Amino acid sequence: MPYDYDALNRYARPQWLRWLPLPVLIAAAMLEHLSPVSVGLTFLVGASPLLAAVACGPVVTAVYGVASVAVAAWLFDHDSDVGGIGLSGHNELLVVVGVALVGVLAAAARARYDRRLNRVGGIAAAVQLAVLPRLQGRVGDIECAALYRSAQRDAIVGGDLFDVRESPYGVRAIIGDVKGHGLDAVSNMAALLGAFHEAVLDVAGLEQVAERLERRLAVDNADRDTEQFATALLIGFPPGGGVELVVCGHIPPYVLSGGGVRRVRAVAAPPLGLGELVPVRPSVLRLDINPGDVLFACTDGALEARDANGRFYPLEWRLAELMTGKAPPLARLTRGVWEDLRRFAPEINDDVALLALRRADGDGDGENGDAVHLVYRGEGNDNEKGR
């Protein structure tokens, strides 16, 4: 399914900036006109095109410029004592004309810069989107939904990763967290996802998939000054039923069943990339879950979020509240957890990835709608328009 690019909108200039020059122009003209003596506000009349150049294009700025010149000419014609910068009325009118022309030129230059910036931003967004999985609402016989939010401002992707893929050995999923933030984390995330895509097609055992990912990071670390590592949770849905898990230093998933929530207890292998330091091979944990049960996984950005009093986010308890009554659609579940997390924590400074999985009942189409919701962190609050 296509992504919703509304989530990628840049932080736009506030609309009030476009209208600010008009009340400034009117107020300055009225005060000068109604005052028995000149109060020296004609400089504000001339400044309106410069204010317009901040948020408007050259055409609108030119309209403000013509209006400011007309108002200034009317004021000087009405009262020869009107002044603003200590010049005669004729000279001050020439100054207003000159300022209006400067405003139009500034607006044209800013418009060209904005177009170039938008092109560069569009290229950067396309590159980042190429890294993110284009997740469907149903993969094989598994329904899925995910939410992703990068901690870095003005970035779409960060160090967290997830994906769900169909393979000859059943549907397999991954969710993980790469050390650090920024470009290095994105590079490692892309490398791990590429290795995962190949491994799920080539090897039958989920622990072998983990070994492929370990090898990928080990090869990359050989060319780096500092070692990189990543936590990962591998999930497999064998054709015969049940669930297989391999935990590599990651948070175990939660099973949501019949209105209750339990956290899976699993023996974790070391994080990926640290296999040489801690030579423990990953092992597979097999679970039997009921039809309709939801497997919910997340990264530590959700669990380590704190409220104003320093308390950690109680994910297990909140999941139980969200699952009260009839089980919600998976997309609504992941979105509900994120909205609740944002109400709980005033500031979330880590990447957050949420992944919900459920074996579909029968041969239906599963859930409709996009399976991935992107939250874009701009200069203000997080952009809540989904993807």
Salt bridges, closest charged atoms under 4 A:
ASP114 OD2 - ARG13 NH1 3.15
ASP114 OD2 - ARG110 NH1 2.55
ASP141 OD2 - ARG359 NH1 2.86
GLU143 OE1 - ARG358 NH2 3.07
ASP163 OD2 - ARG165 NE 3.16
ASP163 OD2 - HIS197 NE2 2.54
ASP202 OD2 - ARG212 NH1 3.78
GLU211 OE2 - ARG281 NH2 2.38
ASP220 OD1 - ARG216 NH2 2.79
GLU244 OE2 - ARG286 NE 3.42
ASP307 OD2 - ARG311 NE 2.79
GLU339 OE2 - ARG335 NE 3.10
ASP340 OD1 - ARG318 NH1 2.76
ASP340 OD1 - ARG343 NH2 3.63
GLU347 OE2 - ARG377 NH2 2.54
ASP350 OD1 - HIS181 NE2 3.83
ASP351 OD2 - HIS181 ND1 3.48
GLU367 OE2 - ARG358 NH2 2.81
ASP382 OD2 - ARG149 NH2 3.35
ASP382 OD2 - ARG342 NE 3.88
GLU384 OE1 - ARG335 NE 3.90
GLU384 OE2 - ARG342 NH1 3.05
